[in-house]
Amino acid sequence: MAFGLTLAEPQVGEPKQDQSHRDFLYLNYSHPKTGKSALPSGQSGDGSRVVAVPVDPNHLPLQNFEIEADPEYPGYHRVRHVYSGAYLGQIDTADSEVYTKTHWYGTESLWALVEGDDHTWMLVNHHTGQALTSVVVSGQERLFGRDWDVEDSSQRWFLQDADQALEAYEIADTTESPGQVLRPLNGSSEEGAPLETVLDSNDPSEEFTMIEADARNGEDCFYAVNRDGRYLNSTNGSVDSPAEGNTLTLNAYHPDSDGYLLCSGTDPRTEATALSQHRRFNEFVFLTTRGTSAYVGLTYSVQNANLFRFVSKNSR
């Protein structure tokens, strides 16, 4: 299966080390705030700096990388640009820019994958000990090595199926009147905009990309991010745990919060199901429109939960 990396926020605390079964992955790098994907500045990839550009469905192979475990360096991997065959690496000094070069087999192109508790990843260079970091230079996003910092959002990445990087979904509410979908209030993309249910109008503000995370408490979980890089969230971007009465809002990603993952015991892409969020100590809350708020909120009672389905826009 092909995977991609999407930039995310860090999880505070000591991350778990790379899992040995993750030894061959396709990558598509994109920033959650901008929706941009990594691309060598030269199409050949050889000797090119890596910049961030909008994900382009017509040129997706140019924006894909794959991870290959290096048997001579257990726990380390090479990151290869699929189109050119060039390897991603950091020039031999700290804080230097990240480039792609062919026939680059030294430690400069070796990366350790470090997994955080929130199912995000850091890529740490063997030679410099620095993390792969997105840095804005003169208005352009470029990749550098920087001392790794678990609170630095520019160093965190999701593993994402490259074939699904451009898949758009609506979150359909099947509980009440048919044809209802989730949408930020009045189609707003502003930080903290509450989520409402409206009649499906095929508006882009009703569309989300689903980023798969590892299972929690036996349920499959997803991050839902809109075209502007904001996520569905029930803690208004804070680190608090989701709780009954909270309103679902649109927020930039924030580390260490349980309020982002939408989880279910069955696949919401194939059938309608209650969507849960997991509090600490294995407690659950569920998405509902039956609370005291006029917007989509949370309830402790699964009997009061709405049934939602992720409906692909691409398959229509």
TIMI-440721 format. One record per residue (C-alpha): residue number from 1; z, y, x; residue in one letter. Coordinates in steps of 0.001 Angstrom, whole numbers, plus 500000, padded with zeros to 6 digits. Each point is the difference from the previous one (the first is absolute). Last residue first. Layout:
// TIMI-440721
<node><resi>NUM</resi><z>Z</z><y>Y</y><x>X</x><resn>a</resn></node>
...
END
This chain:
// TIMI-440721
<node><resi>316</resi><z>492377</z><y>510493</y><x>479981</x><resn>r</resn></node>
<node><resi>315</resi><z>500937</z><y>498028</y><x>503077</x><resn>s</resn></node>
<node><resi>314</resi><z>500609</z><y>503020</y><x>502226</x><resn>n</resn></node>
<node><resi>313</resi><z>502406</z><y>501641</y><x>497579</x><resn>k</resn></node>
<node><resi>312</resi><z>502423</z><y>497110</y><x>500344</x><resn>s</resn></node>
<node><resi>311</resi><z>502659</z><y>499801</y><x>497303</x><resn>v</resn></node>
<node><resi>310</resi><z>503586</z><y>499594</y><x>501235</x><resn>f</resn></node>
<node><resi>309</resi><z>501913</z><y>498750</y><x>496962</x><resn>r</resn></node>
<node><resi>308</resi><z>503226</z><y>501269</y><x>498472</x><resn>f</resn></node>
<node><resi>307</resi><z>502511</z><y>498605</y><x>497516</x><resn>l</resn></node>
<node><resi>306</resi><z>502718</z><y>502460</y><x>499022</x><resn>n</resn></node>
<node><resi>305</resi><z>503651</z><y>499230</y><x>500689</x><resn>a</resn></node>
<node><resi>304</resi><z>502641</z><y>500245</y><x>497312</x><resn>n</resn></node>
<node><resi>303</resi><z>500672</z><y>496245</y><x>499946</x><resn>q</resn></node>
<node><resi>302</resi><z>500107</z><y>500102</y><x>503815</x><resn>v</resn></node>
<node><resi>301</resi><z>503138</z><y>502110</y><x>499669</x><resn>s</resn></node>
<node><resi>300</resi><z>501077</z><y>502039</y><x>503050</x><resn>y</resn></node>
<node><resi>299</resi><z>497614</z><y>502789</y><x>498983</x><resn>t</resn></node>
<node><resi>298</resi><z>497788</z><y>502362</y><x>501960</x><resn>l</resn></node>
<node><resi>297</resi><z>497786</z><y>502919</y><x>499045</x><resn>g</resn></node>
<node><resi>296</resi><z>496511</z><y>500940</y><x>498816</x><resn>v</resn></node>
<node><resi>295</resi><z>500133</z><y>503455</y><x>498415</x><resn>y</resn></node>
<node><resi>294</resi><z>501472</z><y>501489</y><x>496841</x><resn>a</resn></node>
<node><resi>293</resi><z>503428</z><y>499120</y><x>501357</x><resn>s</resn></node>
<node><resi>292</resi><z>502678</z><y>498275</y><x>497919</x><resn>t</resn></node>
<node><resi>291</resi><z>498631</z><y>496566</y><x>500771</x><resn>g</resn></node>
<node><resi>290</resi><z>497367</z><y>497944</y><x>498204</x><resn>r</resn></node>
<node><resi>289</resi><z>497069</z><y>500731</y><x>502315</x><resn>t</resn></node>
<node><resi>288</resi><z>501121</z><y>497291</y><x>502411</x><resn>t</resn></node>
<node><resi>287</resi><z>499734</z><y>498819</y><x>503598</x><resn>l</resn></node>
<node><resi>286</resi><z>502637</z><y>497440</y><x>500936</x><resn>f</resn></node>
<node><resi>285</resi><z>503198</z><y>499951</y><x>502078</x><resn>v</resn></node>
<node><resi>284</resi><z>501189</z><y>497048</y><x>502093</x><resn>f</resn></node>
<node><resi>283</resi><z>503082</z><y>499201</y><x>502049</x><resn>e</resn></node>
<node><resi>282</resi><z>499679</z><y>497885</y><x>503149</x><resn>n</resn></node>
<node><resi>281</resi><z>502960</z><y>501585</y><x>501848</x><resn>f</resn></node>
<node><resi>280</resi><z>498008</z><y>503217</y><x>500574</x><resn>r</resn></node>
<node><resi>279</resi><z>497647</z><y>501023</y><x>497237</x><resn>r</resn></node>
<node><resi>278</resi><z>496710</z><y>498284</y><x>499331</x><resn>h</resn></node>
<node><resi>277</resi><z>497363</z><y>501643</y><x>497876</x><resn>q</resn></node>
<node><resi>276</resi><z>498408</z><y>498125</y><x>497156</x><resn>s</resn></node>
<node><resi>275</resi><z>496681</z><y>499966</y><x>498167</x><resn>l</resn></node>
<node><resi>274</resi><z>499944</z><y>497951</y><x>496779</x><resn>a</resn></node>
<node><resi>273</resi><z>496759</z><y>498065</y><x>499665</x><resn>t</resn></node>
<node><resi>272</resi><z>496448</z><y>500186</y><x>498706</x><resn>a</resn></node>
<node><resi>271</resi><z>497681</z><y>497518</y><x>501673</x><resn>e</resn></node>
<node><resi>270</resi><z>497483</z><y>499738</y><x>502856</x><resn>t</resn></node>
<node><resi>269</resi><z>500654</z><y>503026</y><x>502198</x><resn>r</resn></node>
<node><resi>268</resi><z>503656</z><y>499934</y><x>498969</x><resn>p</resn></node>
<node><resi>267</resi><z>500438</z><y>496755</y><x>501993</x><resn>d</resn></node>
<node><resi>266</resi><z>503076</z><y>498234</y><x>498688</x><resn>t</resn></node>
<node><resi>265</resi><z>503658</z><y>500332</y><x>501066</x><resn>g</resn></node>
<node><resi>264</resi><z>499558</z><y>503743</y><x>500243</x><resn>s</resn></node>
<node><resi>263</resi><z>500698</z><y>502868</y><x>502376</x><resn>c</resn></node>
<node><resi>262</resi><z>499250</z><y>503719</y><x>500263</x><resn>l</resn></node>
<node><resi>261</resi><z>501262</z><y>501285</y><x>503361</x><resn>l</resn></node>
<node><resi>260</resi><z>500656</z><y>503715</y><x>500383</x><resn>y</resn></node>
<node><resi>259</resi><z>503612</z><y>500654</y><x>498985</x><resn>g</resn></node>
<node><resi>258</resi><z>501690</z><y>497734</y><x>502530</x><resn>d</resn></node>
<node><resi>257</resi><z>500196</z><y>502872</y><x>502466</x><resn>s</resn></node>
<node><resi>256</resi><z>500451</z><y>499691</y><x>503746</x><resn>d</resn></node>
<node><resi>255</resi><z>497213</z><y>502316</y><x>501075</x><resn>p</resn></node>
<node><resi>254</resi><z>498323</z><y>502532</y><x>497706</x><resn>h</resn></node>
<node><resi>253</resi><z>496376</z><y>499833</y><x>498873</x><resn>y</resn></node>
<node><resi>252</resi><z>498717</z><y>503112</y><x>498277</x><resn>a</resn></node>
<node><resi>251</resi><z>500900</z><y>500058</y><x>496355</x><resn>n</resn></node>
<node><resi>250</resi><z>498659</z><y>499506</y><x>496470</x><resn>l</resn></node>
<node><resi>249</resi><z>502721</z><y>499381</y><x>497449</x><resn>t</resn></node>
<node><resi>248</resi><z>501567</z><y>497198</y><x>497943</x><resn>l</resn></node>
<node><resi>247</resi><z>503114</z><y>501349</y><x>498292</x><resn>t</resn></node>
<node><resi>246</resi><z>503474</z><y>498623</y><x>500685</x><resn>n</resn></node>
<node><resi>245</resi><z>502027</z><y>499019</y><x>496920</x><resn>g</resn></node>
<node><resi>244</resi><z>501040</z><y>496618</y><x>501342</x><resn>e</resn></node>
<node><resi>243</resi><z>500181</z><y>500039</y><x>503793</x><resn>a</resn></node>
<node><resi>242</resi><z>497708</z><y>499891</y><x>503029</x><resn>p</resn></node>
<node><resi>241</resi><z>501886</z><y>500051</y><x>503318</x><resn>s</resn></node>
<node><resi>240</resi><z>500292</z><y>503325</y><x>501785</x><resn>d</resn></node>
<node><resi>239</resi><z>497957</z><y>500839</y><x>503085</x><resn>v</resn></node>
<node><resi>238</resi><z>498384</z><y>502996</y><x>498323</x><resn>s</resn></node>
<node><resi>237</resi><z>496363</z><y>500490</y><x>498969</x><resn>g</resn></node>
<node><resi>236</resi><z>500720</z><y>500616</y><x>496347</x><resn>n</resn></node>
<node><resi>235</resi><z>501934</z><y>496715</y><x>499762</x><resn>t</resn></node>
<node><resi>234</resi><z>497589</z><y>498156</y><x>497674</x><resn>s</resn></node>
<node><resi>233</resi><z>496819</z><y>500086</y><x>502062</x><resn>n</resn></node>
<node><resi>232</resi><z>496271</z><y>499676</y><x>499423</x><resn>l</resn></node>
<node><resi>231</resi><z>498447</z><y>501050</y><x>503268</x><resn>y</resn></node>
<node><resi>230</resi><z>498124</z><y>503038</y><x>501230</x><resn>r</resn></node>
<node><resi>229</resi><z>496996</z><y>499713</y><x>502319</x><resn>g</resn></node>
<node><resi>228</resi><z>497760</z><y>502439</y><x>498128</x><resn>d</resn></node>
<node><resi>227</resi><z>497829</z><y>497225</y><x>498496</x><resn>r</resn></node>
<node><resi>226</resi><z>503083</z><y>498308</y><x>498535</x><resn>n</resn></node>
<node><resi>225</resi><z>502320</z><y>497421</y><x>501564</x><resn>v</resn></node>
<node><resi>224</resi><z>501585</z><y>496989</y><x>498279</x><resn>a</resn></node>
<node><resi>223</resi><z>502141</z><y>497890</y><x>502382</x><resn>y</resn></node>
<node><resi>222</resi><z>500058</z><y>496364</y><x>498984</x><resn>f</resn></node>
<node><resi>221</resi><z>502434</z><y>497107</y><x>499707</x><resn>c</resn></node>
<node><resi>220</resi><z>499772</z><y>496263</y><x>499314</x><resn>d</resn></node>
<node><resi>219</resi><z>503267</z><y>498584</y><x>498682</x><resn>e</resn></node>
<node><resi>218</resi><z>502146</z><y>497232</y><x>501528</x><resn>g</resn></node>
<node><resi>217</resi><z>502918</z><y>502292</y><x>500825</x><resn>n</resn></node>
<node><resi>216</resi><z>497634</z><y>502364</y><x>501770</x><resn>r</resn></node>
<node><resi>215</resi><z>496495</z><y>498904</y><x>500948</x><resn>a</resn></node>
<node><resi>214</resi><z>498101</z><y>501641</y><x>502840</x><resn>d</resn></node>
<node><resi>213</resi><z>498154</z><y>503211</y><x>499239</x><resn>a</resn></node>
<node><resi>212</resi><z>496564</z><y>500426</y><x>498439</x><resn>e</resn></node>
<node><resi>211</resi><z>498504</z><y>503475</y><x>499886</x><resn>i</resn></node>
<node><resi>210</resi><z>498618</z><y>500857</y><x>496562</x><resn>m</resn></node>
<node><resi>209</resi><z>497627</z><y>502974</y><x>499871</x><resn>t</resn></node>
<node><resi>208</resi><z>500521</z><y>502192</y><x>496959</x><resn>f</resn></node>
<node><resi>207</resi><z>497864</z><y>501555</y><x>497279</x><resn>e</resn></node>
<node><resi>206</resi><z>501110</z><y>502056</y><x>496995</x><resn>e</resn></node>
<node><resi>205</resi><z>499435</z><y>503332</y><x>501800</x><resn>s</resn></node>
<node><resi>204</resi><z>496379</z><y>498896</y><x>500475</x><resn>p</resn></node>
<node><resi>203</resi><z>499429</z><y>500423</y><x>496228</x><resn>d</resn></node>
<node><resi>202</resi><z>498679</z><y>496970</y><x>498120</x><resn>n</resn></node>
<node><resi>201</resi><z>501387</z><y>501484</y><x>496768</x><resn>s</resn></node>
<node><resi>200</resi><z>502544</z><y>497267</y><x>499221</x><resn>d</resn></node>
<node><resi>199</resi><z>502314</z><y>501240</y><x>497265</x><resn>l</resn></node>
<node><resi>198</resi><z>503141</z><y>501351</y><x>501579</x><resn>v</resn></node>
<node><resi>197</resi><z>503278</z><y>498653</y><x>501384</x><resn>t</resn></node>
<node><resi>196</resi><z>502035</z><y>502446</y><x>502075</x><resn>e</resn></node>
<node><resi>195</resi><z>501067</z><y>500102</y><x>503642</x><resn>l</resn></node>
<node><resi>194</resi><z>502053</z><y>502926</y><x>501303</x><resn>p</resn></node>
<node><resi>193</resi><z>498599</z><y>502397</y><x>502656</x><resn>a</resn></node>
<node><resi>192</resi><z>502383</z><y>500051</y><x>502991</x><resn>g</resn></node>
<node><resi>191</resi><z>497454</z><y>501251</y><x>502537</x><resn>e</resn></node>
<node><resi>190</resi><z>496951</z><y>501422</y><x>498265</x><resn>e</resn></node>
<node><resi>189</resi><z>496954</z><y>497864</y><x>499195</x><resn>s</resn></node>
<node><resi>188</resi><z>500001</z><y>501028</y><x>496355</x><resn>s</resn></node>
<node><resi>187</resi><z>497944</z><y>498075</y><x>497425</x><resn>g</resn></node>
<node><resi>186</resi><z>501788</z><y>501723</y><x>497122</x><resn>n</resn></node>
<node><resi>185</resi><z>503210</z><y>498182</y><x>500957</x><resn>l</resn></node>
<node><resi>184</resi><z>499142</z><y>497299</y><x>502539</x><resn>p</resn></node>
<node><resi>183</resi><z>498101</z><y>497176</y><x>498296</x><resn>r</resn></node>
<node><resi>182</resi><z>500895</z><y>496505</y><x>498795</x><resn>l</resn></node>
<node><resi>181</resi><z>497591</z><y>498315</y><x>497592</x><resn>v</resn></node>
<node><resi>180</resi><z>499763</z><y>499486</y><x>496229</x><resn>q</resn></node>
<node><resi>179</resi><z>496944</z><y>498209</y><x>498542</x><resn>g</resn></node>
<node><resi>178</resi><z>501905</z><y>497927</y><x>497470</x><resn>p</resn></node>
<node><resi>177</resi><z>502953</z><y>501566</y><x>498170</x><resn>s</resn></node>
<node><resi>176</resi><z>503391</z><y>498586</y><x>501022</x><resn>e</resn></node>
<node><resi>175</resi><z>500727</z><y>497312</y><x>502548</x><resn>t</resn></node>
<node><resi>174</resi><z>496715</z><y>499695</y><x>501912</x><resn>t</resn></node>
<node><resi>173</resi><z>500627</z><y>502945</y><x>502330</x><resn>d</resn></node>
<node><resi>172</resi><z>497092</z><y>500083</y><x>502451</x><resn>a</resn></node>
<node><resi>171</resi><z>500494</z><y>500914</y><x>503635</x><resn>i</resn></node>
<node><resi>170</resi><z>496496</z><y>501030</y><x>501083</x><resn>e</resn></node>
<node><resi>169</resi><z>498654</z><y>498527</y><x>503180</x><resn>y</resn></node>
<node><resi>168</resi><z>497741</z><y>501058</y><x>502893</x><resn>a</resn></node>
<node><resi>167</resi><z>498844</z><y>497619</y><x>502747</x><resn>e</resn></node>
<node><resi>166</resi><z>498961</z><y>501957</y><x>503092</x><resn>l</resn></node>
<node><resi>165</resi><z>502252</z><y>498283</y><x>502524</x><resn>a</resn></node>
<node><resi>164</resi><z>499682</z><y>496692</y><x>498134</x><resn>q</resn></node>
<node><resi>163</resi><z>497511</z><y>498332</y><x>502349</x><resn>d</resn></node>
<node><resi>162</resi><z>502063</z><y>501266</y><x>502947</x><resn>a</resn></node>
<node><resi>161</resi><z>503055</z><y>498128</y><x>498728</x><resn>d</resn></node>
<node><resi>160</resi><z>502889</z><y>502234</y><x>500980</x><resn>q</resn></node>
<node><resi>159</resi><z>502664</z><y>499754</y><x>502667</x><resn>l</resn></node>
<node><resi>158</resi><z>501954</z><y>503219</y><x>499611</x><resn>f</resn></node>
<node><resi>157</resi><z>500671</z><y>502373</y><x>502883</x><resn>w</resn></node>
<node><resi>156</resi><z>502828</z><y>502085</y><x>501407</x><resn>r</resn></node>
<node><resi>155</resi><z>499778</z><y>502320</y><x>503001</x><resn>q</resn></node>
<node><resi>154</resi><z>499086</z><y>503263</y><x>498226</x><resn>s</resn></node>
<node><resi>153</resi><z>503016</z><y>499617</y><x>497713</x><resn>s</resn></node>
<node><resi>152</resi><z>502418</z><y>500625</y><x>502862</x><resn>d</resn></node>
<node><resi>151</resi><z>503516</z><y>498842</y><x>499043</x><resn>e</resn></node>
<node><resi>150</resi><z>499787</z><y>496737</y><x>501951</x><resn>v</resn></node>
<node><resi>149</resi><z>499069</z><y>501934</y><x>503142</x><resn>d</resn></node>
<node><resi>148</resi><z>497770</z><y>498493</y><x>502638</x><resn>w</resn></node>
<node><resi>147</resi><z>499245</z><y>502164</y><x>502991</x><resn>d</resn></node>
<node><resi>146</resi><z>496438</z><y>501179</y><x>499398</x><resn>r</resn></node>
<node><resi>145</resi><z>496579</z><y>498496</y><x>500655</x><resn>g</resn></node>
<node><resi>144</resi><z>497109</z><y>501907</y><x>498508</x><resn>f</resn></node>
<node><resi>143</resi><z>497598</z><y>499664</y><x>497067</x><resn>l</resn></node>
<node><resi>142</resi><z>498063</z><y>503003</y><x>498684</x><resn>r</resn></node>
<node><resi>141</resi><z>500156</z><y>501979</y><x>496763</x><resn>e</resn></node>
<node><resi>140</resi><z>497918</z><y>503173</y><x>500147</x><resn>q</resn></node>
<node><resi>139</resi><z>501231</z><y>503493</y><x>499056</x><resn>g</resn></node>
<node><resi>138</resi><z>500157</z><y>501220</y><x>503585</x><resn>s</resn></node>
<node><resi>137</resi><z>501894</z><y>496845</y><x>501027</x><resn>v</resn></node>
<node><resi>136</resi><z>501892</z><y>498104</y><x>497275</x><resn>v</resn></node>
<node><resi>135</resi><z>501755</z><y>496933</y><x>501467</x><resn>v</resn></node>
<node><resi>134</resi><z>499966</z><y>496440</y><x>498623</x><resn>s</resn></node>
<node><resi>133</resi><z>502212</z><y>497741</y><x>502115</x><resn>t</resn></node>
<node><resi>132</resi><z>499644</z><y>496545</y><x>501566</x><resn>l</resn></node>
<node><resi>131</resi><z>503436</z><y>499403</y><x>501501</x><resn>a</resn></node>
<node><resi>130</resi><z>500964</z><y>500351</y><x>503642</x><resn>q</resn></node>
<node><resi>129</resi><z>501191</z><y>497346</y><x>502452</x><resn>g</resn></node>
<node><resi>128</resi><z>497492</z><y>501364</y><x>502528</x><resn>t</resn></node>
<node><resi>127</resi><z>498275</z><y>496815</y><x>501163</x><resn>h</resn></node>
<node><resi>126</resi><z>500840</z><y>497650</y><x>497116</x><resn>h</resn></node>
<node><resi>125</resi><z>499044</z><y>502462</y><x>497247</x><resn>n</resn></node>
<node><resi>124</resi><z>502064</z><y>499853</y><x>496814</x><resn>v</resn></node>
<node><resi>123</resi><z>498293</z><y>499595</y><x>496631</x><resn>l</resn></node>
<node><resi>122</resi><z>502469</z><y>500734</y><x>497199</x><resn>m</resn></node>
<node><resi>121</resi><z>499868</z><y>498221</y><x>496664</x><resn>w</resn></node>
<node><resi>120</resi><z>501001</z><y>500532</y><x>496384</x><resn>t</resn></node>
<node><resi>119</resi><z>501543</z><y>497312</y><x>497794</x><resn>h</resn></node>
<node><resi>118</resi><z>503019</z><y>502151</y><x>499018</x><resn>d</resn></node>
<node><resi>117</resi><z>502252</z><y>498025</y><x>502354</x><resn>d</resn></node>
<node><resi>116</resi><z>497832</z><y>501000</y><x>502928</x><resn>g</resn></node>
<node><resi>115</resi><z>497550</z><y>497804</y><x>501863</x><resn>e</resn></node>
<node><resi>114</resi><z>499285</z><y>500453</y><x>503709</x><resn>v</resn></node>
<node><resi>113</resi><z>496516</z><y>499084</y><x>501210</x><resn>l</resn></node>
<node><resi>112</resi><z>499817</z><y>500096</y><x>503804</x><resn>a</resn></node>
<node><resi>111</resi><z>496830</z><y>501502</y><x>501455</x><resn>w</resn></node>
<node><resi>110</resi><z>497964</z><y>499176</y><x>503122</x><resn>l</resn></node>
<node><resi>109</resi><z>497134</z><y>502321</y><x>500901</x><resn>s</resn></node>
<node><resi>108</resi><z>501719</z><y>501747</y><x>502922</x><resn>e</resn></node>
<node><resi>107</resi><z>501234</z><y>496578</y><x>501196</x><resn>t</resn></node>
<node><resi>106</resi><z>496594</z><y>499313</y><x>501467</x><resn>g</resn></node>
<node><resi>105</resi><z>497054</z><y>498333</y><x>498237</x><resn>y</resn></node>
<node><resi>104</resi><z>497750</z><y>502937</y><x>499205</x><resn>w</resn></node>
<node><resi>103</resi><z>496510</z><y>498493</y><x>500108</x><resn>h</resn></node>
<node><resi>102</resi><z>498782</z><y>502610</y><x>497508</x><resn>t</resn></node>
<node><resi>101</resi><z>501953</z><y>503215</y><x>499524</x><resn>k</resn></node>
<node><resi>100</resi><z>501624</z><y>501631</y><x>496980</x><resn>t</resn></node>
<node><resi>99</resi><z>502310</z><y>502967</y><x>500556</x><resn>y</resn></node>
<node><resi>98</resi><z>503583</z><y>501056</y><x>499231</x><resn>v</resn></node>
<node><resi>97</resi><z>501091</z><y>503373</y><x>501362</x><resn>e</resn></node>
<node><resi>96</resi><z>502733</z><y>500295</y><x>502591</x><resn>s</resn></node>
<node><resi>95</resi><z>503681</z><y>500546</y><x>499225</x><resn>d</resn></node>
<node><resi>94</resi><z>500953</z><y>497755</y><x>502941</x><resn>a</resn></node>
<node><resi>93</resi><z>497379</z><y>499349</y><x>502665</x><resn>t</resn></node>
<node><resi>92</resi><z>497639</z><y>497042</y><x>500494</x><resn>d</resn></node>
<node><resi>91</resi><z>497491</z><y>500762</y><x>497283</x><resn>i</resn></node>
<node><resi>90</resi><z>501032</z><y>498397</y><x>496723</x><resn>q</resn></node>
<node><resi>89</resi><z>497943</z><y>497224</y><x>498507</x><resn>g</resn></node>
<node><resi>88</resi><z>497758</z><y>498909</y><x>497161</x><resn>l</resn></node>
<node><resi>87</resi><z>497417</z><y>497443</y><x>501039</x><resn>y</resn></node>
<node><resi>86</resi><z>496218</z><y>500274</y><x>499686</x><resn>a</resn></node>
<node><resi>85</resi><z>498033</z><y>497347</y><x>498065</x><resn>g</resn></node>
<node><resi>84</resi><z>497745</z><y>502724</y><x>498593</x><resn>s</resn></node>
<node><resi>83</resi><z>500065</z><y>499255</y><x>496261</x><resn>y</resn></node>
<node><resi>82</resi><z>503302</z><y>498097</y><x>499845</x><resn>v</resn></node>
<node><resi>81</resi><z>502078</z><y>502436</y><x>502058</x><resn>h</resn></node>
<node><resi>80</resi><z>502465</z><y>497684</y><x>501733</x><resn>r</resn></node>
<node><resi>79</resi><z>503800</z><y>500246</y><x>500022</x><resn>v</resn></node>
<node><resi>78</resi><z>501348</z><y>497602</y><x>502643</x><resn>r</resn></node>
<node><resi>77</resi><z>503350</z><y>498365</y><x>499295</x><resn>h</resn></node>
<node><resi>76</resi><z>503425</z><y>499426</y><x>501508</x><resn>y</resn></node>
<node><resi>75</resi><z>502806</z><y>497598</y><x>499035</x><resn>g</resn></node>
<node><resi>74</resi><z>499132</z><y>497509</y><x>502721</x><resn>p</resn></node>
<node><resi>73</resi><z>497936</z><y>501640</y><x>502777</x><resn>y</resn></node>
<node><resi>72</resi><z>497584</z><y>497444</y><x>501454</x><resn>e</resn></node>
<node><resi>71</resi><z>499108</z><y>498687</y><x>496535</x><resn>p</resn></node>
<node><resi>70</resi><z>498863</z><y>503472</y><x>498847</x><resn>d</resn></node>
<node><resi>69</resi><z>500168</z><y>500155</y><x>496188</x><resn>a</resn></node>
<node><resi>68</resi><z>496939</z><y>501654</y><x>498489</x><resn>e</resn></node>
<node><resi>67</resi><z>500201</z><y>502941</y><x>497634</x><resn>i</resn></node>
<node><resi>66</resi><z>496864</z><y>501241</y><x>498279</x><resn>e</resn></node>
<node><resi>65</resi><z>498679</z><y>503511</y><x>499488</x><resn>f</resn></node>
<node><resi>64</resi><z>497960</z><y>501431</y><x>497157</x><resn>n</resn></node>
<node><resi>63</resi><z>498744</z><y>503579</y><x>499636</x><resn>q</resn></node>
<node><resi>62</resi><z>496401</z><y>499394</y><x>501059</x><resn>l</resn></node>
<node><resi>61</resi><z>499889</z><y>497005</y><x>497629</x><resn>p</resn></node>
<node><resi>60</resi><z>500933</z><y>502395</y><x>497124</x><resn>l</resn></node>
<node><resi>59</resi><z>496858</z><y>502082</y><x>500387</x><resn>h</resn></node>
<node><resi>58</resi><z>498683</z><y>500149</y><x>496453</x><resn>n</resn></node>
<node><resi>57</resi><z>503466</z><y>499789</y><x>498451</x><resn>p</resn></node>
<node><resi>56</resi><z>501112</z><y>503034</y><x>502069</x><resn>d</resn></node>
<node><resi>55</resi><z>503712</z><y>500492</y><x>500634</x><resn>v</resn></node>
<node><resi>54</resi><z>500477</z><y>503656</y><x>500882</x><resn>p</resn></node>
<node><resi>53</resi><z>500243</z><y>500650</y><x>503758</x><resn>v</resn></node>
<node><resi>52</resi><z>502786</z><y>499500</y><x>502549</x><resn>a</resn></node>
<node><resi>51</resi><z>499097</z><y>500134</y><x>503706</x><resn>v</resn></node>
<node><resi>50</resi><z>500069</z><y>497433</y><x>502794</x><resn>v</resn></node>
<node><resi>49</resi><z>498869</z><y>501202</y><x>503430</x><resn>r</resn></node>
<node><resi>48</resi><z>496877</z><y>498275</y><x>501254</x><resn>s</resn></node>
<node><resi>47</resi><z>499520</z><y>498311</y><x>503358</x><resn>g</resn></node>
<node><resi>46</resi><z>497874</z><y>497253</y><x>498453</x><resn>d</resn></node>
<node><resi>45</resi><z>500056</z><y>500143</y><x>496189</x><resn>g</resn></node>
<node><resi>44</resi><z>496213</z><y>499918</y><x>499798</x><resn>s</resn></node>
<node><resi>43</resi><z>500248</z><y>502356</y><x>497025</x><resn>q</resn></node>
<node><resi>42</resi><z>501775</z><y>502644</y><x>502104</x><resn>g</resn></node>
<node><resi>41</resi><z>502963</z><y>501693</y><x>498368</x><resn>s</resn></node>
<node><resi>40</resi><z>501588</z><y>496583</y><x>499431</x><resn>p</resn></node>
<node><resi>39</resi><z>501067</z><y>499837</y><x>496342</x><resn>l</resn></node>
<node><resi>38</resi><z>503419</z><y>499834</y><x>498360</x><resn>a</resn></node>
<node><resi>37</resi><z>500181</z><y>500449</y><x>496235</x><resn>s</resn></node>
<node><resi>36</resi><z>501001</z><y>502977</y><x>497899</x><resn>k</resn></node>
<node><resi>35</resi><z>501742</z><y>499817</y><x>496625</x><resn>g</resn></node>
<node><resi>34</resi><z>501755</z><y>503284</y><x>500776</x><resn>t</resn></node>
<node><resi>33</resi><z>503700</z><y>499410</y><x>499351</x><resn>k</resn></node>
<node><resi>32</resi><z>499902</z><y>496219</y><x>500298</x><resn>p</resn></node>
<node><resi>31</resi><z>498040</z><y>500104</y><x>503286</x><resn>h</resn></node>
<node><resi>30</resi><z>497373</z><y>497320</y><x>500404</x><resn>s</resn></node>
<node><resi>29</resi><z>499354</z><y>497294</y><x>502561</x><resn>y</resn></node>
<node><resi>28</resi><z>497890</z><y>497040</y><x>498922</x><resn>n</resn></node>
<node><resi>27</resi><z>501022</z><y>496878</y><x>501845</x><resn>l</resn></node>
<node><resi>26</resi><z>498752</z><y>496440</y><x>500078</x><resn>y</resn></node>
<node><resi>25</resi><z>502744</z><y>497570</y><x>500934</x><resn>l</resn></node>
<node><resi>24</resi><z>500390</z><y>497070</y><x>502337</x><resn>f</resn></node>
<node><resi>23</resi><z>503438</z><y>499094</y><x>501335</x><resn>d</resn></node>
<node><resi>22</resi><z>502383</z><y>500547</y><x>497105</x><resn>r</resn></node>
<node><resi>21</resi><z>501508</z><y>496508</y><x>500030</x><resn>h</resn></node>
<node><resi>20</resi><z>502328</z><y>500943</y><x>502858</x><resn>s</resn></node>
<node><resi>19</resi><z>501870</z><y>502658</y><x>498009</x><resn>q</resn></node>
<node><resi>18</resi><z>500448</z><y>503142</y><x>502058</x><resn>d</resn></node>
<node><resi>17</resi><z>503577</z><y>501084</y><x>500530</x><resn>q</resn></node>
<node><resi>16</resi><z>502233</z><y>501344</y><x>497267</x><resn>k</resn></node>
<node><resi>15</resi><z>500672</z><y>503691</y><x>500041</x><resn>p</resn></node>
<node><resi>14</resi><z>503366</z><y>501432</y><x>501102</x><resn>e</resn></node>
<node><resi>13</resi><z>501096</z><y>502625</y><x>497551</x><resn>g</resn></node>
<node><resi>12</resi><z>498325</z><y>502805</y><x>498071</x><resn>v</resn></node>
<node><resi>11</resi><z>496777</z><y>498823</y><x>498403</x><resn>q</resn></node>
<node><resi>10</resi><z>497066</z><y>502114</y><x>501085</x><resn>p</resn></node>
<node><resi>9</resi><z>497444</z><y>501745</y><x>497755</x><resn>e</resn></node>
<node><resi>8</resi><z>496453</z><y>498891</y><x>499422</x><resn>a</resn></node>
<node><resi>7</resi><z>496586</z><y>499917</y><x>501628</x><resn>l</resn></node>
<node><resi>6</resi><z>497669</z><y>497432</y><x>498494</x><resn>t</resn></node>
<node><resi>5</resi><z>499022</z><y>497018</y><x>502065</x><resn>l</resn></node>
<node><resi>4</resi><z>497378</z><y>497600</y><x>498744</x><resn>g</resn></node>
<node><resi>3</resi><z>499729</z><y>496301</y><x>499385</x><resn>f</resn></node>
<node><resi>2</resi><z>497229</z><y>497449</y><x>499804</x><resn>a</resn></node>
<node><resi>1</resi><z>500691</z><y>496460</y><x>498846</x><resn>m</resn></node>
END
